[in-house]
Amino acid sequence: MAYVLGFIYADGAVIDSRISSRTCYLLLSNNDSDLLYQIRKTLSSDHKLDYRPATKRNFGKGKTYLCKPSYRLRIGNKAIYTDLLSYGLIPRKSLTIELPEIPDRYFSFFLRGYFDGDGCVNTGARKSGRIIQVIFTSGSFVFLNRLSEKVSDILRIKPKNTPFQSGAFRLAFRANEAISVCKFMYKDLEISPFLKRKYEIYQEYLASKN
């Protein structure tokens, strides 16, 4: 459930629709249906996944962006909605979230969930060879700055700055520190959901270094 909470902080929303439908919703979205099926199983849910085709979004000044096809899982449940509010999640949360209190023994799962929603891993060539980079993004500086402090404290590495770039705050780890973050996130892999394609990038990098 710590994983699911982390994913909700990244790619989830809570919606109060009691005026129109007399209930409240948890909404999860991602372009990987397998991951949402894993999360649905964790939540013991049998709600159907909705498919949303690729669409163009207008960002003003003649700029458009083609959004990839995606899937949505919507669960109507007032108890879940109320519980998430107690963790600080509110409607239109992206700019206001703060890092919830997560016991250290569960924090790796929360971090993995958030990473699978609002993180990326990439590898590239440098003069010294290939390098790996792990990035977390958020619209909330407070959330990401506290995440940087928490990860740095657990892994005993130097806290990172969280600059604002391309419309969001970014927290980046590189080289050996990125490997440490991945090792931490992916421990106990079999007892929690994970996004396969991101994990495989990390595994492929490790294999290339051996």
C-alpha positions in Angstrom: 0.0 0.0 0.0 3.0 2.3 0.5 3.7 1.8 -3.2 0.1 2.6 -4.2 0.2 5.8 -2.0 3.4 6.9 -3.8 1.9 6.3 -7.2 -1.2 8.2 -6.2 1.0 11.2 -5.2 2.4 11.1 -8.7 -0.2 10.0 -11.1 -3.4 9.9 -9.0 -6.2 12.3 -8.1 -9.0 12.4 -5.5 -12.3 13.8 -6.8 -15.2 14.9 -4.7 -18.3 14.3 -6.8 -20.9 14.1 -4.1 -23.0 16.9 -5.7 -23.4 15.1 -9.0 -23.0 11.4 -8.1 -23.1 11.2 -4.3 -19.7 9.6 -4.0 -16.0 10.4 -4.1 -13.4 8.9 -6.4 -9.8 7.8 -6.6 -8.5 8.2 -10.2 -5.3 6.6 -11.4 -3.9 7.0 -14.9 -0.8 5.7 -16.8 0.1 4.6 -20.3 1.0 1.2 -19.1 -2.1 -1.0 -18.5 -0.1 -3.8 -16.9 1.0 -1.5 -14.1 -2.6 -0.4 -13.4 -3.7 -4.0 -13.3 -1.0 -4.7 -10.7 -2.3 -1.7 -8.6 -5.9 -2.8 -9.1 -5.0 -6.3 -7.7 -3.2 -4.7 -4.7 -6.3 -2.7 -4.0 -8.5 -5.8 -4.3 -10.5 -4.0 -6.9 -12.4 -5.3 -9.9 -13.1 -1.9 -11.5 -12.5 -1.8 -15.2 -9.8 0.1 -16.9 -10.8 2.8 -19.3 -8.7 3.4 -22.5 -8.1 6.9 -23.6 -6.7 7.4 -27.2 -3.9 9.8 -28.0 -5.1 13.4 -28.0 -3.6 16.8 -28.8 -3.5 19.4 -26.1 -3.3 23.1 -26.7 -0.7 25.0 -24.6 -1.4 28.4 -26.1 0.6 30.5 -28.5 -0.1 27.9 -31.2 1.8 25.2 -29.3 0.3 21.7 -29.2 1.4 18.5 -27.6 0.4 15.0 -28.6 -0.4 13.0 -25.4 0.2 9.3 -25.6 -2.7 6.8 -25.3 -3.4 6.1 -21.7 -5.5 4.0 -19.3 -7.5 5.1 -16.3 -8.7 3.3 -13.2 -11.5 5.0 -11.3 -12.7 3.7 -8.0 -15.6 5.3 -6.2 -15.1 4.9 -2.5 -15.7 7.5 0.2 -13.6 5.6 2.8 -10.5 5.6 0.5 -11.1 9.3 -0.3 -11.3 10.2 3.4 -8.1 8.2 4.2 -6.2 9.9 1.4 -7.3 13.3 2.6 -5.7 12.4 6.0 -2.4 11.9 4.2 -2.6 15.4 2.7 -4.0 14.6 -0.7 -6.6 17.0 -1.9 -8.3 17.7 -5.3 -5.9 19.6 -7.6 -3.0 18.5 -5.5 -0.1 18.8 -7.9 1.3 22.2 -6.6 0.5 21.7 -2.9 1.4 18.2 -1.8 3.8 17.6 1.0 5.8 14.4 1.8 3.7 12.3 4.1 5.1 10.5 7.2 6.1 7.1 5.9 8.0 4.7 8.2 11.5 4.0 6.9 10.8 0.3 6.5 8.1 1.2 3.9 9.7 4.2 2.3 11.4 2.3 -0.5 8.0 1.2 -1.7 6.6 4.7 -1.5 9.6 6.0 -3.5 9.2 3.3 -6.2 5.5 4.1 -6.5 6.2 7.8 -6.9 9.1 7.1 -9.4 6.8 4.9 -11.5 4.4 7.8 -11.8 6.6 10.9 -11.9 10.1 9.7 -12.4 12.4 8.5 -15.2 15.7 6.7 -15.6 18.0 7.2 -18.6 21.5 6.3 -19.6 23.8 8.1 -21.9 27.4 8.2 -23.1 30.1 10.4 -21.5 33.8 10.6 -22.1 34.3 8.4 -19.1 31.7 5.9 -20.4 28.0 5.3 -20.0 26.3 7.0 -17.1 22.9 6.4 -15.5 20.6 9.2 -14.2 17.4 8.9 -12.1 15.1 11.9 -12.0 12.0 12.7 -9.9 9.7 15.6 -10.8 6.9 17.4 -9.1 4.9 20.7 -9.2 5.5 21.1 -5.5 8.9 22.4 -4.4 8.1 21.6 -0.7 7.3 17.9 -1.6 10.4 17.4 -3.8 12.8 19.2 -1.5 11.7 17.0 1.5 11.9 13.9 -0.7 15.5 14.9 -1.5 16.3 15.2 2.2 14.6 11.9 3.1 16.4 9.9 0.4 19.8 11.5 1.2 19.3 10.8 4.9 18.5 7.1 4.3 21.2 6.5 1.7 23.8 8.8 3.4 24.4 10.9 0.4 24.5 14.6 -0.1 21.1 16.3 -0.4 20.4 17.5 -3.9 18.9 20.8 -5.1 15.5 20.7 -6.8 15.6 23.3 -9.6 12.6 24.4 -11.7 13.0 23.2 -15.3 10.5 22.8 -18.1 7.4 23.4 -15.9 8.3 21.3 -12.9 10.8 20.9 -10.1 13.5 18.2 -10.7 15.4 16.0 -8.4 18.3 14.2 -10.2 20.8 11.5 -9.1 23.6 10.5 -11.3 26.2 7.7 -11.6 26.8 5.7 -8.3 24.2 7.7 -6.4 21.6 6.8 -9.1 22.5 3.2 -8.7 22.1 3.5 -4.9 18.7 5.0 -5.4 17.6 2.2 -7.7 18.9 -0.5 -5.4 16.9 1.0 -2.6 13.7 1.4 -4.7 13.8 -2.1 -6.2 14.6 -4.1 -3.1 11.8 -6.6 -2.2 10.7 -6.4 -5.8 8.4 -9.4 -5.7 6.0 -8.1 -3.0 5.0 -4.8 -4.6 4.0 -3.5 -8.1 6.7 -2.0 -10.4 6.8 -0.5 -13.9 8.7 -3.1 -15.9 10.1 -0.8 -18.6 11.9 1.5 -16.1 13.2 -1.4 -14.1 14.6 -3.0 -17.3 16.5 0.2 -18.2 18.3 0.0 -14.9 19.0 -3.8 -15.3 20.3 -3.3 -18.8 22.7 -0.6 -17.5 24.0 -2.9 -14.8 24.5 -5.7 -17.3 26.5 -3.3 -19.6 28.9 -2.5 -16.7 29.7 -6.2 -16.0 
